[in-house]
Each structure stands twice: as C-alpha cells, then as structure tokens.
Amino acid sequence: QYLQAVNEINAIRADPHVWQHDNDMSETYGLEPNYGCCTANFHQGWPKFANALFHTAPDGGVVVSMYAPASAKLPSGATVDVD
C-alpha cells in the first residue's frame, strides 16, 4: 500500500480515483502496484519490531518499550521474559 490514509477501511482499486499524482492501484496491497521499494522493504517490519522490544536504560536497567511475547538475554546473563 503506497498511499496510506488514517482510518482507511478499504485497500481496493479506486475507481473513480480522486488523487492526480498516482494511479488507481496506489491504495491496494500488492507486490509492486507503483514502486518497487515496497517489495524490497516488505520483509523488514517484524525484525525491526522485534529488535525494538527491549532497550537498556542509562542506569543499567531494562526498558520494555513495546509489549509482545519475547525473551531477552541481558549482558549480566539474566533473562527477561515477556508473556
């Protein structure tokens, strides 16, 4: 989906299409409706999300920035589990 709209409920071919700078497939999901970058970058979401779940705090503690089932092994050797 190249164009994103807040509260968009349909990812469909827009006919008639109201935007003039793209085409009628710009709000659909697909491998390459308009630009190849979507195809090349599609796989990056989950690894980046998983990488951002845990952070170290300035005092050496652990910050859980987003909640998801996960486990992290800390530099101290301790393990943090989030269910």
N, CA and C of each residue as an Amber inpcrd file, in Angstrom:
protein
   249
   0.8520000  -1.1580000   0.0000000   0.0000000   0.0000000   0.0000000
   0.8970000   1.2200000   0.0000000   0.9910000   1.8960000  -1.1220000
   1.8920000   3.0370000  -1.2260000   1.3090000   4.2580000  -0.5340000
   0.0650000   4.5500000  -0.7720000  -0.5900000   5.6640000  -0.0870000
  -1.2560000   5.1290000   1.1610000  -1.1470000   5.8670000   2.2480000
  -1.7990000   5.4690000   3.4780000  -2.7350000   6.5780000   3.9170000
  -3.9080000   6.1860000   4.3860000  -4.8970000   7.1490000   4.8540000
  -5.3450000   6.7290000   6.2470000  -5.3990000   7.6810000   7.1480000
  -5.8430000   7.3970000   8.5090000  -7.2780000   6.8790000   8.4520000
  -7.5460000   5.8090000   9.1910000  -8.8680000   5.1900000   9.2610000
  -9.3320000   4.6120000   7.9220000  -8.4140000   4.2900000   7.0530000
  -8.7650000   3.6730000   5.7650000  -9.3180000   2.2820000   6.0180000
 -10.4880000   1.9990000   5.5170000 -11.1040000   0.6890000   5.7320000
 -11.0420000  -0.1960000   4.5000000 -10.6650000   0.3540000   3.3560000
 -10.5950000  -0.4230000   2.1250000  -9.2270000  -0.2670000   1.4810000
  -8.6440000  -1.3600000   1.1090000  -7.4050000  -1.3310000   0.3290000
  -7.7790000  -1.8840000  -1.0410000  -8.4310000  -1.0550000  -1.8190000
  -9.0090000  -1.5010000  -3.0900000  -8.5660000  -0.6000000  -4.2400000
  -8.8020000  -1.0750000  -5.4280000  -8.5920000  -0.2520000  -6.6200000
  -9.6530000   0.8330000  -6.6000000  -9.2350000   2.0820000  -6.6200000
 -10.1560000   3.2100000  -6.5150000 -10.6280000   3.6370000  -7.8980000
 -11.8900000   3.4780000  -8.1600000 -12.4720000   3.8720000  -9.4410000
 -13.8360000   4.4970000  -9.1780000 -14.0150000   5.7860000  -9.2940000
 -13.0580000   6.7590000  -9.8220000 -11.9780000   7.0850000  -8.8000000
 -10.8220000   7.4580000  -9.3100000  -9.6680000   7.7590000  -8.4710000
  -9.5540000   9.2680000  -8.3020000  -9.5510000   9.7420000  -7.0580000
  -9.6080000  11.1870000  -6.8120000  -8.2370000  11.8620000  -6.7890000
  -7.1520000  11.1000000  -6.5540000  -5.8320000  11.7130000  -6.5000000
  -5.2540000  11.8000000  -7.8980000  -4.5110000  12.8440000  -8.1800000
  -3.9820000  13.0630000  -9.5270000  -2.5040000  12.7330000  -9.6740000
  -1.7820000  12.4740000  -8.5850000  -0.3330000  12.2680000  -8.6610000
   0.0690000  10.7910000  -8.6280000  -0.8640000   9.8840000  -8.6770000
  -0.5640000   8.4520000  -8.6570000  -1.6020000   7.7430000  -9.5240000
  -1.7930000   6.4620000  -9.3160000  -2.8150000   5.7860000 -10.1120000
  -3.8380000   5.0970000  -9.2250000  -4.7930000   4.4290000  -9.8370000
  -5.9100000   3.8470000  -9.0880000  -5.5370000   2.6350000  -8.2410000
  -4.3080000   2.1240000  -8.3800000  -3.8730000   0.9800000  -7.5880000
  -3.0290000   1.3830000  -6.3760000  -2.8810000   2.6650000  -6.1150000
  -1.9720000   3.1400000  -5.0700000  -2.4270000   2.8200000  -3.6600000
  -3.6870000   2.5240000  -3.4410000  -4.1570000   2.1840000  -2.1040000
  -4.4300000   0.6970000  -1.9450000  -3.8890000  -0.1100000  -2.8420000
  -4.0480000  -1.5500000  -2.7300000  -2.7850000  -2.1620000  -2.1490000
  -2.9180000  -3.3680000  -1.6330000  -1.7520000  -4.1110000  -1.1790000
  -1.2770000  -4.9630000  -2.3450000  -0.0100000  -5.0780000  -2.4900000
   0.4940000  -5.8920000  -3.5810000   1.9970000  -5.8690000  -3.6260000
   2.5340000  -6.6450000  -4.5340000   3.9810000  -6.7200000  -4.6430000
   4.5900000  -5.4510000  -5.1940000   3.9690000  -4.8710000  -6.1570000
   4.5250000  -3.6590000  -6.7380000   3.4530000  -2.8810000  -7.5000000
   2.4990000  -2.2950000  -6.7840000   1.4820000  -1.5340000  -7.5160000
   2.0430000  -0.2680000  -8.1390000   3.0220000   0.3610000  -7.5130000
   3.5960000   1.6050000  -8.0370000   5.1070000   1.6700000  -7.9410000
   5.6480000   1.2500000  -6.8100000   7.0720000   1.4200000  -6.5690000
   7.6740000   0.1340000  -6.0340000   8.8330000  -0.2210000  -6.5260000
   9.4960000  -1.4590000  -6.1140000  10.0170000  -1.4460000  -4.6940000
  10.1070000  -0.2590000  -4.0710000  10.6360000  -0.2070000  -2.7090000
   9.7290000  -0.9620000  -1.7400000   8.4410000  -1.0130000  -2.0010000
   7.5360000  -1.7590000  -1.1250000   7.8650000  -3.2460000  -1.1500000
   8.1630000  -3.7580000  -2.3210000   8.5250000  -5.1590000  -2.4460000
   9.8540000  -5.4300000  -1.7400000  10.8120000  -4.5500000  -1.9140000
  12.1300000  -4.7560000  -1.3250000  12.1300000  -4.5780000   0.1900000
  11.2770000  -3.7160000   0.7290000  11.2870000  -3.4090000   2.1550000
  10.2140000  -4.1400000   2.9560000   9.3660000  -4.9100000   2.3020000
   8.2240000  -5.5390000   2.9710000   8.6410000  -6.4350000   4.1310000
   9.7550000  -7.1320000   3.9900000  10.2060000  -8.1020000   4.9910000
  10.8090000  -7.4480000   6.2330000  10.9820000  -6.1530000   6.2770000
  11.7090000  -5.5070000   7.3570000  10.8850000  -5.2470000   8.6140000
   9.5800000  -5.2840000   8.5430000   8.7340000  -4.9050000   9.6650000
   8.9380000  -5.7210000  10.9280000   8.8020000  -7.0420000  10.8370000
   8.9020000  -7.8840000  12.0360000  10.2890000  -7.8750000  12.6600000
  11.3750000  -7.9800000  11.8930000  12.6920000  -7.9230000  12.5380000
  12.9460000  -6.5950000  13.2440000  12.5130000  -5.4970000  12.6620000
  12.7180000  -4.1950000  13.3020000  11.8520000  -4.0740000  14.5530000
  10.6410000  -4.5980000  14.5110000   9.7740000  -4.6000000  15.6900000
  10.4090000  -5.4180000  16.8090000  10.8700000  -6.6240000  16.4870000
  11.4810000  -7.4950000  17.4900000  12.7490000  -6.8650000  18.0680000
  13.5210000  -6.1950000  17.2450000  14.7460000  -5.5630000  17.7030000
  14.4790000  -4.3860000  18.6430000  13.3080000  -3.7840000  18.5590000
  12.9940000  -2.6010000  19.3620000  12.2110000  -2.9290000  20.6320000
  12.0110000  -4.1940000  20.9540000  11.2200000  -4.5470000  22.1390000
  11.9350000  -4.2060000  23.4430000  13.2200000  -4.4320000  23.5160000
  13.9840000  -4.2220000  24.7460000  15.1070000  -3.2170000  24.5090000
  15.3410000  -2.3860000  25.5030000  16.4520000  -1.4350000  25.4640000
  17.0920000  -1.3910000  26.8390000  18.3330000  -0.9580000  26.8840000
  18.9730000  -0.7680000  28.1820000  18.7680000   0.6740000  28.6220000
  18.5330000   0.8450000  29.8990000  18.3460000   2.1640000  30.4810000
  19.7090000   2.7310000  30.8820000  19.7960000   4.0430000  31.0470000
  21.0660000   4.6540000  31.4460000  21.6100000   4.1120000  32.7700000
  20.7190000   3.6730000  33.6480000  21.1760000   3.1470000  34.9420000
  21.5190000   1.6590000  34.8790000  21.4880000   1.0560000  33.6820000
  21.8170000  -0.3530000  33.5200000  20.6180000  -1.2700000  33.5790000
  19.4490000  -0.7010000  33.8150000  18.2280000  -1.4970000  33.8490000
  17.7410000  -1.8340000  32.4570000  16.5820000  -2.4360000  32.4090000
  15.9870000  -2.8540000  31.1400000  14.6880000  -2.0890000  30.9270000
  14.4850000  -1.6220000  29.7120000  13.2460000  -0.9520000  29.3390000
  12.5380000  -1.8360000  28.3280000  11.2920000  -2.1870000  28.6150000
  10.4530000  -2.9030000  27.6510000   9.6430000  -1.8310000  26.9410000
  10.0260000  -1.5150000  25.7210000   9.4110000  -0.3810000  25.0290000
   8.0930000  -0.7250000  24.3460000   7.9070000  -1.9930000  23.9850000
   6.6500000  -2.4430000  23.3870000   6.3730000  -3.8390000  23.9120000
   5.1200000  -4.1380000  24.1370000   4.7770000  -5.4400000  24.7040000
   4.4320000  -6.4410000  23.6120000   5.1270000  -7.5480000  23.6470000
   4.8780000  -8.6820000  22.7650000   5.5430000  -9.8810000  23.4300000
   5.0640000 -11.0860000  23.1760000   5.7500000 -12.2540000  23.7390000
   7.2040000 -12.2780000  23.2610000   8.1260000 -12.1880000  24.2070000
   9.5360000 -12.1120000  23.8210000  10.4200000 -12.4990000  24.9900000
  11.6840000 -12.7200000  24.6890000  12.6810000 -13.0550000  25.6910000
  13.9690000 -12.3520000  25.2990000  14.6750000 -11.8170000  26.3100000
  15.9400000 -11.1470000  26.0360000  16.9730000 -11.5890000  27.0590000
  18.1670000 -11.8940000  26.5790000  19.2740000 -12.2290000  27.4730000
  20.1070000 -10.9680000  27.6740000  20.2700000 -10.5630000  28.9200000
  20.9570000  -9.3290000  29.2560000  22.4600000  -9.5360000  29.3400000
  23.2320000  -8.4650000  29.2540000  24.6910000  -8.5810000  29.3710000
  25.1150000  -9.2130000  30.7000000  24.3100000  -9.0530000  31.7400000
  24.6400000  -9.6560000  33.0430000  24.4270000 -11.1520000  33.0710000
  23.7860000 -11.6780000  32.0270000  23.4750000 -13.1080000  31.9710000
  22.0440000 -13.4300000  32.3620000  21.3480000 -12.4630000  32.9550000
  19.9410000 -12.6580000  33.3180000  19.0800000 -12.6830000  32.0580000
  17.9250000 -13.2860000  32.1820000  16.9700000 -13.3580000  31.0830000
  15.6800000 -12.6630000  31.4830000  15.1340000 -11.8630000  30.5730000
  13.8570000 -11.2060000  30.7770000  12.8540000 -11.8510000  29.8400000
  11.7430000 -12.3190000  30.3810000  10.6750000 -12.9190000  29.5720000
   9.4280000 -12.0590000  29.6800000   8.8030000 -11.8160000  28.5540000
   7.5210000 -11.1110000  28.4990000   6.5290000 -12.0690000  27.8560000
   5.4760000 -12.4100000  28.5860000   4.4580000 -13.3300000  28.0580000
   3.2570000 -12.5810000  27.5320000
